[in-house]
Amino acid sequence: ICIQQLLLVVLCLACEGISLTDCGARAKLPRIVGGVEAPLGRWPWQVSLYYSNRHTCGGSIITSQWIVTAAHCVHNYRLPQVSSWVVYAGIVTRSSAKIAQHAGYVVEKIIYNENYNHRSHDSDIALMKLQRPLNFSDTIRPICLPPYDYDLPGGTQCWISGWGYTRPDGVHSPDTLKEAPVPIISTKKCNSSCMYNGDITPRMLCAGYTEGKVDACQGDSGGPLVCQDKNLWRLAGVVSWGTGCAEPNHPGVYSKVAEFLDWIYDMIEVDTFSNRSYNASKLFTPLGTYQTLLGFIVFIMNQRLL
């Protein structure tokens, strides 16, 4: 599909009164002072990835049918186990009773970056395509991807969220989504001999505190590191690795999303327009195909054309 055709579709959707700038926004909610539990709708792009009925990793919604997560979450779970993955969106509590009230989204396809190295953790990023599109609401929304030149200075405050362990010993995994602010740490500082001693590649970024105490941990993997850009939130990183959890001089390490934009666009574009269901007679159908196309157009308009 050419840009002219894409713009024609955009104009038709605009005539229907459909907003094309919904990523990175969230419902207006009061901030919890001194708390760590996140209220419903605060991080509407956060999802829980279940494998064989168990929370395994986090992820972030980027379109109505695509989730970004970490490659190490899915590297050992490729075909034929793809159908064992279920994505839960629009939740903050993942107890059995609460999960039973929500219809999970079955995963159709998993694509992990071809350059992923499980030893160095380099290129630790993956995409999940859902079998059916998400219905966006105040509690389910996509996160904006960063621009190509997105380079955050050290000290920039960002946020992490997830259902991972709340103690380094791995004993306690919470039922309720947790959140925490973490400052960006420059790559130069993170690569110093007192931190990671050169292990941080250009495709990684660090965030946390030199004294430790606040960090992502097991179970948070694949989840979002988000930073506010004016009135929008952008996906700066994907929870990847670290030495221990919240240890001094060992901050969390994240896959730097800005370094993978071309790969993300290419994977979604190739899949979208090589799928036979996207013929001319179905471009404007009101249900699943339409929603997926709309999600892709939102994605393109917000990220590549602007």
C-alpha positions in Angstrom: 0.0 0.0 0.0 1.5 3.4 -1.0 1.5 6.6 1.1 -1.3 8.1 -1.0 -3.6 5.2 -0.4 -2.7 5.3 3.3 -3.6 9.0 3.5 -6.8 8.3 1.7 -7.7 5.7 4.4 -6.8 8.2 7.1 -9.1 10.9 5.6 -11.9 8.4 5.4 -11.4 7.4 9.0 -11.3 11.1 10.0 -14.6 11.6 8.3 -16.0 9.0 10.7 -14.8 11.1 13.6 -12.1 8.7 14.7 -9.1 10.1 16.6 -5.7 9.2 15.2 -3.7 10.5 18.2 -4.6 8.3 21.0 -1.2 6.8 21.9 0.6 7.8 25.1 -2.4 9.3 26.8 -4.1 8.1 29.9 -7.2 8.9 32.0 -6.8 11.7 34.5 -6.1 10.0 37.8 -4.8 11.2 41.2 -1.2 10.4 41.9 -0.5 8.1 44.8 1.9 9.9 47.2 4.4 7.5 48.8 2.6 4.5 47.4 3.7 1.7 45.0 0.4 0.2 43.8 -0.9 1.5 40.5 -4.6 2.4 40.1 -6.5 1.0 37.1 -5.9 3.1 34.0 -2.7 4.7 35.2 -0.6 2.6 32.8 -3.1 1.5 30.2 -0.5 0.1 27.8 0.8 -2.4 30.4 -0.1 -6.0 29.8 0.5 -9.3 31.5 1.8 -12.1 29.4 0.6 -15.5 30.6 2.3 -18.8 29.5 0.5 -22.0 30.4 -1.8 -20.1 32.8 1.0 -18.4 34.6 2.2 -14.8 34.6 5.6 -14.8 32.9 6.4 -11.3 31.7 5.1 -7.9 31.0 4.6 -6.1 27.7 3.4 -2.9 26.2 0.6 -2.2 23.7 1.8 -0.3 20.6 -1.2 -0.9 18.3 -4.5 -2.7 18.7 -2.9 -6.0 17.7 0.8 -5.7 18.6 2.6 -6.0 21.9 6.3 -5.2 22.5 8.1 -7.4 25.1 11.6 -8.8 25.7 13.1 -11.5 23.5 14.3 -13.5 26.5 10.7 -13.8 27.6 9.7 -15.7 24.5 13.0 -17.1 23.0 12.4 -20.5 24.5 8.6 -20.5 23.7 8.4 -20.4 20.0 6.3 -22.7 17.8 4.5 -24.9 18.5 3.8 -23.3 21.9 2.6 -19.9 20.6 -1.0 -20.8 21.3 -0.1 -21.3 25.0 0.5 -17.5 25.4 -2.4 -15.3 26.5 -2.2 -11.5 26.9 -4.3 -9.8 29.6 -4.9 -6.0 29.1 -6.8 -3.5 31.2 -6.0 -5.1 34.5 -4.0 -4.1 37.6 -4.9 -7.2 39.7 -3.9 -10.6 38.5 -5.5 -12.9 41.1 -7.2 -16.0 39.8 -10.6 -14.5 40.5 -9.9 -11.2 38.7 -8.2 -12.9 35.7 -11.3 -15.1 35.3 -13.4 -12.0 34.8 -11.3 -10.9 31.8 -11.1 -12.5 28.4 -7.5 -13.0 27.5 -6.1 -12.3 24.1 -4.6 -15.4 22.4 -1.3 -14.8 20.6 -1.1 -15.5 16.9 2.6 -14.9 16.2 5.8 -14.2 18.1 8.8 -12.4 16.4 12.0 -11.9 18.3 14.8 -9.7 17.0 17.2 -11.8 14.8 20.2 -10.2 16.5 19.1 -11.2 20.0 22.1 -12.6 22.0 21.0 -14.5 25.1 24.5 -14.3 26.7 25.1 -10.5 26.3 21.3 -9.7 26.4 21.9 -7.5 23.3 18.8 -6.8 21.1 16.5 -8.2 23.8 13.2 -7.2 22.1 10.3 -9.1 20.6 6.9 -8.5 19.2 3.7 -10.4 19.8 0.7 -10.3 17.4 -2.7 -11.0 18.9 -5.3 -13.1 17.1 -7.9 -10.5 17.6 -7.5 -6.7 18.1 -7.8 -5.0 21.5 -10.7 -2.7 22.1 -9.2 0.6 23.3 -10.7 2.3 26.3 -9.6 4.4 29.4 -7.9 1.3 30.7 -6.5 -0.1 27.4 -4.5 2.2 25.3 -1.3 2.1 23.2 2.0 3.7 24.2 3.7 6.0 21.8 7.0 4.9 20.4 9.9 7.3 20.7 11.3 9.3 17.7 14.5 8.1 16.1 16.7 10.7 17.8 15.3 9.9 21.3 18.3 10.2 23.6 17.4 10.9 27.2 20.0 12.8 29.3 21.1 11.3 32.6 18.7 12.2 35.5 15.5 12.2 33.4 12.8 10.7 35.5 10.9 7.9 33.9 8.6 5.1 35.3 8.6 1.4 35.4 5.6 -0.9 36.2 5.0 -4.6 36.5 4.0 -7.6 38.6 7.5 -8.8 39.3 9.1 -9.8 42.6 9.0 -7.0 45.2 12.0 -8.5 47.0 15.3 -9.7 45.5 14.9 -13.1 47.1 12.1 -13.9 44.7 9.7 -15.0 47.4 6.9 -12.4 47.0 5.3 -11.7 43.6 2.4 -9.2 44.0 -1.1 -9.6 42.7 -1.4 -5.9 42.1 0.5 -3.9 39.5 3.4 -1.9 41.0 4.9 1.3 39.8 8.1 3.2 40.6 10.0 6.3 39.3 13.5 5.7 38.1 16.0 8.2 36.7 17.9 7.6 33.5 21.6 6.8 34.0 24.0 7.8 31.2 25.6 5.0 29.3 29.0 6.3 30.1 28.3 6.1 33.8 26.6 2.7 33.5 29.5 1.3 31.6 32.0 2.5 34.2 34.1 0.0 36.2 32.0 0.4 39.3 28.8 -0.5 37.4 28.7 -2.8 34.4 32.2 -2.3 33.2 31.6 -2.0 29.4 28.7 -4.5 29.1 26.1 -1.9 28.1 25.8 -1.8 24.3 24.4 1.1 22.2 21.1 -0.8 22.1 20.7 -0.7 25.9 20.0 2.0 28.4 20.2 2.1 32.2 17.8 3.5 34.8 17.7 3.4 38.6 19.6 4.6 41.6 23.3 4.1 42.5 22.2 3.1 46.0 19.8 0.5 44.7 16.4 0.0 46.6 14.2 0.7 43.5 14.4 -1.5 40.4 12.6 -3.9 38.1 13.0 -7.6 39.0 12.0 -11.1 37.8 8.5 -11.1 36.4 8.8 -7.4 35.3 10.8 -8.5 32.2 9.4 -7.3 28.9 7.5 -4.5 30.6 7.7 -0.8 29.9 10.1 1.9 30.9 8.1 5.0 30.0 9.0 8.7 30.0 6.7 11.7 29.7 7.2 13.9 26.6 5.1 17.0 27.1 1.6 15.6 27.3 2.4 12.1 25.9 4.1 9.1 27.3 6.7 7.3 25.2 8.2 3.8 25.4 11.8 4.5 26.1 12.9 1.0 27.2 11.9 -2.7 27.6 12.8 -4.3 30.9 15.7 -6.6 30.0 18.4 -7.5 32.6 20.5 -6.5 35.6 22.7 -7.9 38.3 20.4 -9.0 41.1 17.5 -6.7 41.8 17.9 -3.2 43.3 21.5 -3.8 44.2 23.9 -0.8 44.7 25.7 0.2 41.6 23.7 -2.3 39.5 20.7 -0.4 38.0 18.2 -2.0 35.7 19.2 -2.4 32.1 16.6 -1.9 29.3 16.5 -2.5 25.6 16.6 1.0 24.0 13.4 1.1 21.9 14.6 4.0 19.7 17.3 1.7 18.3 14.7 -0.8 17.1 12.2 1.5 15.4 13.0 0.3 11.8 12.8 -3.3 12.9 9.4 -2.7 14.6 8.0 -0.8 11.6 9.2 -3.4 9.2 7.9 -6.4 11.1 4.4 -4.9 11.4 4.3 -3.5 7.9 5.4 -6.8 6.3 2.9 -8.8 8.3 0.0 -6.4 7.8 0.3 -6.1 4.1 1.3 -9.6 3.2 -1.7 -11.0 5.1 -4.3 -12.0 2.5 -7.1 -10.7 4.6 -6.0 -7.2 3.6 -7.5 -7.0 0.2 -9.4 -4.0 -1.1 -12.8 -5.3 -0.3 -12.0 -5.6 3.4 -10.1 -2.4 4.1 -13.2 -0.7 5.4 -14.9 -3.5 7.2 -16.1 -2.3 10.7 -14.7 -5.1 12.9 -11.4 -6.9 13.3 -9.6 -6.1 10.1 -10.7 -2.4 10.3 -9.5 -2.1 13.9 -6.1 -3.6 13.1 -5.7 -1.3 10.1 -6.7 1.7 12.2 -4.1 0.6 14.8 -1.5 0.5 12.1 -2.5 3.9 10.7 -2.3 5.4 14.1 1.1 3.8 14.5 2.4 5.2 11.2 0.9 8.7 11.7 2.3 9.1 15.1 5.7 7.6 14.5 6.9 7.7 10.9 5.0 10.4 9.0 5.2 13.2 11.6 
